[in-house]
Amino acid sequence: MAEVSHSGPDDRLDTDLIRLWRGGHESALEDLLRRYQARIFSFLCRMLRNRHDAEDAAQEAFIRAATKLHRFDEAKGTFKSWMFQIAYREGLRMAKKRRRLPIGESAWTEHDVPAPEAVDPGPSPGRQLEEQETAARVAQAVATLPEAEKQVVLLRTYSGLRFREIAEVMKTPLNTTLGRMHNASQRLRKWFGEAP
């Protein structure tokens, strides 16, 4: 049975930009990396709980991606999963360097940069406060999860990666990744008082 391709328009645009870069268009590399700048930074802010550490880790991740792009193999996965794998490793490296465990209770509210998908010019101040309180409760709940489950939840929530790609990023089997997400969902439901 032939494997079904799961690439979408974003993946095709990434592939096109990589081909342009390989063909000598240096600006294509800048365009490619810029597409992931906000998502990578948002993910690392939540992972590291510190804006400055996230900036450093993101910068290192983009430098590594730029210098290693010639090694990227489209047959092994999408550029998006490859880029998040690099960012994830840099985040772990930074957390170890700072002797901080990634993810904490205030990880979602401590920094002043919202996730790109959360930018909305319209909510009222009351609605904003309610959303911040909800985000703080969710962050508190996520902080109670075992470390591997937290990472899966954050990657799924902020990267836009599919579970197969998250498994590649974390270098775990797909079933392990799915199991971690299932367990995290069960724990979160219990934390919020919902029946499993």
Backbone as CSV, one residue per row, in Angstrom:
resi,resn,N_x,N_y,N_z,CA_x,CA_y,CA_z,C_x,C_y,C_z
1,MET,0.842,-1.178,0.000,0.000,0.000,0.000,0.884,1.236,0.000
2,ALA,0.603,2.170,-0.850,1.411,3.388,-0.944,1.130,4.289,0.248
3,GLU,2.171,4.985,0.717,2.013,5.903,1.840,1.329,7.174,1.351
4,VAL,0.366,7.621,2.127,-0.380,8.829,1.784,0.425,10.043,2.216
5,SER,0.531,11.016,1.345,1.250,12.244,1.671,0.361,13.149,2.503
6,HIS,0.918,13.689,3.571,0.161,14.591,4.435,0.661,16.019,4.324
7,SER,1.329,16.324,3.251,1.854,17.681,3.136,0.738,18.616,2.700
8,GLY,0.756,19.779,3.290,-0.243,20.783,2.968,0.400,21.931,2.229
9,PRO,-0.357,23.002,2.021,0.165,24.163,1.291,1.383,24.780,1.965
10,ASP,1.402,24.796,3.305,2.558,25.347,4.011,3.806,24.524,3.735
11,ASP,3.645,23.198,3.754,4.785,22.316,3.490,5.289,22.500,2.060
12,ARG,4.369,22.673,1.131,4.776,22.880,-0.273,5.509,24.211,-0.438
13,LEU,5.047,25.248,0.264,5.724,26.541,0.194,7.131,26.423,0.777
14,ASP,7.268,25.699,1.893,8.596,25.466,2.467,9.502,24.780,1.458
15,THR,8.982,23.755,0.815,9.759,23.009,-0.177,10.175,23.917,-1.330
16,ASP,9.256,24.747,-1.788,9.570,25.684,-2.875,10.679,26.657,-2.465
17,LEU,10.590,27.177,-1.238,11.614,28.111,-0.755,12.974,27.424,-0.628
18,ILE,12.976,26.188,-0.178,14.239,25.444,-0.067,14.845,25.235,-1.448
19,ARG,14.014,24.894,-2.400,14.517,24.701,-3.777,15.075,26.005,-4.346
20,LEU,14.384,27.114,-4.073,14.890,28.413,-4.530,16.247,28.705,-3.891
21,TRP,16.345,28.453,-2.591,17.613,28.691,-1.882,18.726,27.827,-2.467
22,ARG,18.413,26.561,-2.696,19.418,25.655,-3.283,19.791,26.084,-4.696
23,GLY,18.878,26.792,-5.362,19.141,27.295,-6.703,19.890,28.619,-6.721
24,GLY,20.257,29.125,-5.543,21.062,30.342,-5.489,20.350,31.592,-5.024
25,HIS,19.088,31.515,-4.701,18.333,32.683,-4.215,18.482,32.771,-2.701
26,GLU,19.460,33.513,-2.247,19.757,33.610,-0.813,18.582,34.156,-0.002
27,SER,17.797,35.040,-0.588,16.674,35.633,0.155,15.606,34.596,0.491
28,ALA,15.561,33.481,-0.219,14.578,32.430,0.066,14.806,31.836,1.456
29,LEU,16.059,31.757,1.885,16.365,31.238,3.223,15.771,32.159,4.286
30,GLU,15.946,33.444,4.118,15.388,34.408,5.065,13.857,34.307,5.104
31,ASP,13.233,34.185,3.948,11.774,34.039,3.887,11.325,32.756,4.591
32,LEU,12.049,31.687,4.373,11.724,30.393,4.972,11.780,30.469,6.498
33,LEU,12.859,30.997,7.025,13.027,31.066,8.473,12.050,32.051,9.109
34,ARG,11.760,33.132,8.429,10.826,34.135,8.945,9.434,33.522,9.145
35,ARG,9.078,32.547,8.305,7.767,31.905,8.414,7.586,31.215,9.769
36,TYR,8.680,30.828,10.407,8.599,30.071,11.661,9.027,30.878,12.881
37,GLN,9.439,32.091,12.682,9.982,32.908,13.765,9.020,33.035,14.946
38,ALA,7.795,33.438,14.715,6.838,33.659,15.805,6.459,32.349,16.494
39,ARG,6.222,31.302,15.717,5.807,30.026,16.318,6.920,29.412,17.161
40,ILE,8.144,29.469,16.656,9.281,28.913,17.405,9.486,29.708,18.686
41,PHE,9.450,31.030,18.580,9.658,31.860,19.758,8.556,31.626,20.795
42,SER,7.312,31.568,20.351,6.191,31.335,21.252,6.342,29.993,21.963
43,PHE,6.683,28.960,21.212,6.885,27.633,21.799,8.014,27.671,22.834
44,LEU,9.139,28.289,22.501,10.279,28.329,23.419,9.988,29.175,24.658
45,CYS,9.200,30.243,24.511,8.796,31.028,25.694,8.037,30.152,26.669
46,ARG,7.150,29.357,26.161,6.361,28.490,27.023,7.194,27.341,27.584
47,MET,8.099,26.865,26.814,8.950,25.770,27.258,9.923,26.223,28.343
48,LEU,10.521,27.400,28.156,11.607,27.852,29.036,11.165,28.803,30.142
49,ARG,9.956,29.368,30.021,9.423,30.283,31.029,10.229,31.569,31.158
50,ASN,11.005,31.903,30.172,11.842,33.085,30.267,12.059,33.645,28.869
51,ARG,11.657,34.885,28.677,11.726,35.507,27.350,13.162,35.577,26.821
52,HIS,14.103,35.950,27.675,15.488,36.100,27.213,16.101,34.751,26.834
53,ASP,15.829,33.735,27.647,16.317,32.397,27.298,15.683,31.916,26.000
54,ALA,14.389,32.222,25.825,13.700,31.831,24.596,14.300,32.537,23.383
55,GLU,14.625,33.820,23.541,15.259,34.555,22.435,16.598,33.920,22.076
56,ASP,17.401,33.596,23.108,18.710,32.971,22.857,18.553,31.611,22.194
57,ALA,17.627,30.805,22.707,17.424,29.465,22.139,16.894,29.561,20.708
58,ALA,15.978,30.499,20.461,15.439,30.666,19.105,16.532,31.107,18.141
59,GLN,17.362,32.038,18.587,18.453,32.504,17.734,19.392,31.343,17.389
60,GLU,19.736,30.546,18.393,20.596,29.382,18.141,19.928,28.400,17.194
61,ALA,18.635,28.181,17.381,17.909,27.241,16.522,17.921,27.711,15.076
62,PHE,17.706,28.996,14.854,17.688,29.506,13.485,19.085,29.505,12.864
63,ILE,20.098,29.758,13.669,21.478,29.684,13.160,21.790,28.247,12.736
64,ARG,21.428,27.303,13.609,21.663,25.882,13.270,20.904,25.483,12.009
65,ALA,19.646,25.913,11.916,18.851,25.568,10.733,19.479,26.150,9.468
66,ALA,19.934,27.385,9.553,20.527,28.030,8.376,21.815,27.340,7.959
67,THR,22.624,26.940,8.935,23.905,26.322,8.586,23.776,24.852,8.206
68,LYS,22.670,24.218,8.606,22.480,22.791,8.321,21.437,22.526,7.235
69,LEU,20.878,23.576,6.665,19.812,23.390,5.692,20.247,22.531,4.510
70,HIS,21.513,22.607,4.140,21.989,21.789,3.013,21.827,20.287,3.302
71,ARG,21.709,19.924,4.577,21.535,18.514,4.962,20.075,18.091,5.041
72,PHE,19.160,19.056,5.012,17.741,18.726,5.147,17.313,17.820,4.006
73,ASP,16.620,16.733,4.362,16.159,15.753,3.382,14.637,15.686,3.421
74,GLU,13.995,16.172,2.377,12.536,16.201,2.313,11.930,14.808,2.416
75,ALA,12.659,13.788,2.030,12.145,12.423,2.079,11.981,11.928,3.517
76,LYS,12.658,12.586,4.468,12.610,12.145,5.862,11.576,12.900,6.687
77,GLY,10.961,13.923,6.138,9.945,14.667,6.885,9.819,16.090,6.382
78,THR,8.939,16.835,7.037,8.697,18.211,6.622,9.737,19.147,7.225
79,PHE,9.905,20.289,6.591,10.796,21.298,7.136,10.292,21.751,8.499
80,LYS,8.975,21.882,8.649,8.385,22.332,9.907,8.795,21.409,11.057
81,SER,8.671,20.098,10.878,9.052,19.181,11.964,10.557,19.234,12.204
82,TRP,11.339,19.398,11.146,12.801,19.504,11.278,13.162,20.760,12.063
83,MET,12.485,21.874,11.753,12.759,23.140,12.430,12.372,23.063,13.909
84,PHE,11.225,22.460,14.201,10.813,22.329,15.601,11.700,21.339,16.357
85,GLN,12.220,20.354,15.667,13.150,19.428,16.321,14.406,20.183,16.764
86,ILE,14.909,21.035,15.916,16.080,21.845,16.259,15.743,22.773,17.432
87,ALA,14.593,23.428,17.370,14.188,24.354,18.443,13.988,23.599,19.761
88,TYR,13.387,22.450,19.696,13.159,21.631,20.896,14.500,21.273,21.549
89,ARG,15.446,20.844,20.746,16.779,20.503,21.288,17.455,21.726,21.894
90,GLU,17.339,22.871,21.229,17.934,24.091,21.770,17.258,24.490,23.077
91,GLY,15.944,24.292,23.147,15.225,24.574,24.382,15.701,23.679,25.519
92,LEU,15.870,22.400,25.238,16.373,21.476,26.260,17.798,21.852,26.668
93,ARG,18.607,22.225,25.682,19.992,22.635,25.962,20.017,23.883,26.864
94,MET,19.160,24.845,26.556,19.101,26.072,27.345,18.597,25.779,28.758
95,ALA,17.571,24.932,28.879,17.037,24.583,30.201,18.114,23.912,31.046
96,LYS,18.877,23.042,30.430,19.954,22.358,31.159,21.037,23.364,31.559
97,LYS,21.362,24.244,30.634,22.385,25.264,30.889,21.981,26.161,32.056
98,ARG,20.732,26.520,32.119,20.228,27.401,33.172,19.770,26.619,34.400
99,ARG,19.870,25.291,34.296,19.424,24.385,35.372,17.972,24.644,35.751
100,ARG,17.183,24.873,34.723,15.752,25.097,34.885,15.014,23.979,34.199
101,LEU,13.988,23.495,34.815,13.142,22.525,34.132,12.221,23.283,33.191
102,PRO,12.069,22.817,31.965,11.127,23.474,31.070,9.707,23.361,31.610
103,ILE,8.915,24.323,31.340,7.500,24.382,31.629,7.253,24.589,33.113
104,GLY,6.542,25.610,33.394,6.153,25.865,34.764,4.789,26.505,34.796
105,GLU,4.309,26.754,35.979,2.976,27.290,36.154,2.790,28.608,35.427
106,SER,3.808,29.464,35.446,3.648,30.785,34.843,4.162,30.837,33.409
107,ALA,4.451,29.695,32.825,5.046,29.674,31.493,4.162,30.330,30.442
108,TRP,2.885,30.318,30.621,1.988,30.827,29.589,1.635,32.279,29.811
109,THR,1.908,32.810,30.989,1.485,34.172,31.267,2.633,35.095,31.621
110,GLU,3.812,34.545,31.868,4.932,35.327,32.385,5.512,36.292,31.359
111,HIS,5.624,35.854,30.105,6.228,36.731,29.099,5.144,37.556,28.430
112,ASP,5.563,38.611,27.792,4.577,39.537,27.236,4.343,39.349,25.745
113,VAL,4.689,38.188,25.199,4.475,37.933,23.784,3.410,36.857,23.641
114,PRO,2.239,37.186,23.098,1.199,36.183,22.935,1.539,35.234,21.799
115,ALA,0.952,34.048,21.840,1.088,33.117,20.731,0.491,33.774,19.495
116,PRO,1.068,33.543,18.317,0.571,34.201,17.114,-0.921,33.989,16.900
117,GLU,-1.420,32.791,17.217,-2.829,32.528,17.004,-3.708,33.239,18.024
118,ALA,-3.095,33.764,19.118,-3.874,34.428,20.158,-3.991,35.932,19.919
119,VAL,-3.289,36.466,18.937,-3.353,37.899,18.686,-4.723,38.241,18.114
120,ASP,-5.448,39.085,18.847,-6.784,39.473,18.436,-7.025,40.897,18.918
121,PRO,-7.214,41.843,18.031,-7.363,43.228,18.452,-8.706,43.539,19.103
122,GLY,-9.654,42.587,19.128,-11.002,42.908,19.504,-11.492,42.705,20.923
123,PRO,-10.892,41.865,21.792,-11.559,41.588,23.057,-11.599,42.791,23.992
124,SER,-12.670,42.855,24.761,-12.810,43.916,25.750,-11.869,43.641,26.920
125,PRO,-11.590,44.655,27.755,-10.711,44.442,28.905,-11.213,43.334,29.832
126,GLY,-12.540,43.269,30.051,-13.103,42.207,30.887,-12.867,40.836,30.283
127,ARG,-13.066,40.751,28.981,-12.841,39.482,28.267,-11.366,39.112,28.315
128,GLN,-10.481,40.093,28.180,-9.043,39.836,28.248,-8.665,39.278,29.611
129,LEU,-9.196,39.858,30.675,-8.904,39.384,32.021,-9.388,37.950,32.198
130,GLU,-10.575,37.669,31.704,-11.126,36.322,31.777,-10.236,35.334,31.021
131,GLU,-9.779,35.730,29.834,-8.893,34.870,29.045,-7.559,34.653,29.740
132,GLN,-7.030,35.693,30.382,-5.766,35.549,31.116,-5.934,34.602,32.296
133,GLU,-7.064,34.703,32.997,-7.320,33.806,34.117,-7.450,32.366,33.637
134,THR,-8.127,32.172,32.525,-8.259,30.831,31.956,-6.894,30.300,31.549
135,ALA,-6.092,31.132,30.881,-4.752,30.715,30.472,-3.905,30.343,31.686
136,ALA,-4.036,31.103,32.770,-3.277,30.808,33.985,-3.720,29.479,34.581
137,ARG,-5.030,29.198,34.570,-5.523,27.913,35.084,-5.038,26.755,34.219
138,VAL,-5.064,26.943,32.906,-4.580,25.896,32.002,-3.086,25.672,32.231
139,ALA,-2.326,26.764,32.364,-0.884,26.640,32.603,-0.619,25.908,33.913
140,GLN,-1.398,26.217,34.911,-1.252,25.547,36.203,-1.539,24.052,36.047
141,ALA,-2.566,23.722,35.287,-2.898,22.317,35.057,-1.799,21.614,34.270
142,VAL,-1.314,22.263,33.230,-0.254,21.664,32.414,1.009,21.457,33.244
143,ALA,1.263,22.354,34.187,2.449,22.240,35.046,2.416,20.986,35.902
144,THR,1.230,20.423,36.127,1.126,19.216,36.950,1.442,17.948,36.163
145,LEU,1.525,18.055,34.852,1.769,16.876,34.010,3.215,16.406,34.119
146,PRO,3.442,15.113,33.937,4.827,14.634,33.827,5.511,15.326,32.642
147,GLU,6.807,15.492,32.742,7.571,16.293,31.773,7.337,15.888,30.318
148,ALA,7.382,14.608,30.009,7.215,14.165,28.617,5.817,14.517,28.095
149,GLU,4.814,14.410,28.948,3.453,14.761,28.536,3.325,16.266,28.313
150,LYS,3.983,17.072,29.144,3.959,18.530,28.958,4.515,18.894,27.591
151,GLN,5.631,18.269,27.238,6.279,18.598,25.969,5.370,18.266,24.793
152,VAL,4.687,17.123,24.858,3.777,16.747,23.775,2.634,17.762,23.678
153,VAL,2.070,18.139,24.817,0.966,19.112,24.825,1.420,20.440,24.228
154,LEU,2.585,20.919,24.648,3.068,22.200,24.124,3.366,22.127,22.637
155,LEU,4.018,21.064,22.201,4.312,20.940,20.769,3.018,20.861,19.963
156,ARG,2.056,20.118,20.447,0.794,19.993,19.724,0.054,21.331,19.688
157,THR,0.072,22.042,20.790,-0.682,23.288,20.902,-0.046,24.440,20.132
158,TYR,1.276,24.556,20.178,1.927,25.763,19.651,2.728,25.581,18.370
159,SER,2.938,24.368,17.940,3.771,24.199,16.751,2.972,23.965,15.481
160,GLY,1.771,23.464,15.624,1.001,23.107,14.434,1.462,21.793,13.838
161,LEU,2.263,21.043,14.586,2.772,19.768,14.097,1.737,18.668,14.291
162,ARG,1.769,17.706,13.380,0.948,16.510,13.535,1.655,15.570,14.512
163,PHE,0.934,14.598,15.029,1.521,13.698,16.027,2.732,12.941,15.484
164,ARG,2.691,12.559,14.240,3.840,11.859,13.646,5.077,12.779,13.670
165,GLU,4.874,14.049,13.403,5.978,15.009,13.423,6.465,15.257,14.851
166,ILE,5.537,15.291,15.810,5.937,15.456,17.207,6.782,14.267,17.637
167,ALA,6.405,13.081,17.200,7.193,11.882,17.503,8.606,12.017,16.933
168,GLU,8.725,12.569,15.731,10.050,12.798,15.136,10.842,13.805,15.952
169,VAL,10.195,14.889,16.355,10.860,15.932,17.132,11.392,15.361,18.440
170,MET,10.568,14.568,19.118,10.939,14.037,20.430,11.707,12.725,20.344
171,LYS,11.860,12.236,19.108,12.564,10.978,18.875,11.960,9.835,19.688
172,THR,10.634,9.726,19.593,9.899,8.652,20.251,8.987,7.987,19.228
173,PRO,8.589,6.745,19.478,7.639,6.107,18.557,6.305,6.860,18.555
174,LEU,5.591,6.777,17.451,4.307,7.456,17.315,3.341,7.018,18.410
175,ASN,3.277,5.725,18.696,2.350,5.236,19.722,2.679,5.812,21.096
176,THR,3.950,6.008,21.383,4.348,6.615,22.657,3.852,8.050,22.720
177,THR,4.016,8.774,21.629,3.559,10.163,21.565,2.047,10.238,21.733
178,LEU,1.332,9.391,21.033,-0.131,9.372,21.147,-0.556,8.989,22.564
179,GLY,0.137,8.039,23.151,-0.165,7.625,24.519,0.061,8.756,25.511
180,ARG,1.150,9.504,25.309,1.427,10.634,26.195,0.341,11.700,26.082
181,MET,-0.121,11.961,24.864,-1.177,12.954,24.679,-2.473,12.465,25.316
182,HIS,-2.783,11.195,25.138,-3.989,10.626,25.743,-3.922,10.741,27.265
183,ASN,-2.792,10.341,27.846,-2.625,10.418,29.297,-2.731,11.861,29.784
184,ALA,-2.108,12.784,29.045,-2.174,14.204,29.419,-3.621,14.688,29.378
185,SER,-4.354,14.313,28.350,-5.761,14.720,28.236,-6.573,14.189,29.409
186,GLN,-6.335,12.928,29.779,-7.051,12.333,30.911,-6.724,13.084,32.203
187,ARG,-5.446,13.355,32.416,-5.031,14.061,33.636,-5.629,15.475,33.680
188,LEU,-5.630,16.156,32.536,-6.170,17.508,32.492,-7.677,17.514,32.746
189,ARG,-8.384,16.542,32.180,-9.824,16.438,32.447,-10.077,16.231,33.942
190,LYS,-9.288,15.369,34.527,-9.424,15.104,35.967,-9.105,16.365,36.766
191,TRP,-8.072,17.081,36.369,-7.674,18.305,37.066,-8.780,19.342,37.034
192,PHE,-9.466,19.426,35.895,-10.553,20.389,35.751,-11.894,19.835,36.252
193,GLY,-11.859,18.626,36.792,-13.073,18.063,37.382,-14.050,17.487,36.378
194,GLU,-13.579,17.202,35.180,-14.436,16.621,34.167,-14.334,15.097,34.255
195,ALA,-15.410,14.414,33.982,-15.388,12.947,33.980,-14.576,12.452,32.794
196,PRO,-13.763,11.419,32.983,-12.962,10.887,31.868,-13.777,10.276,30.775
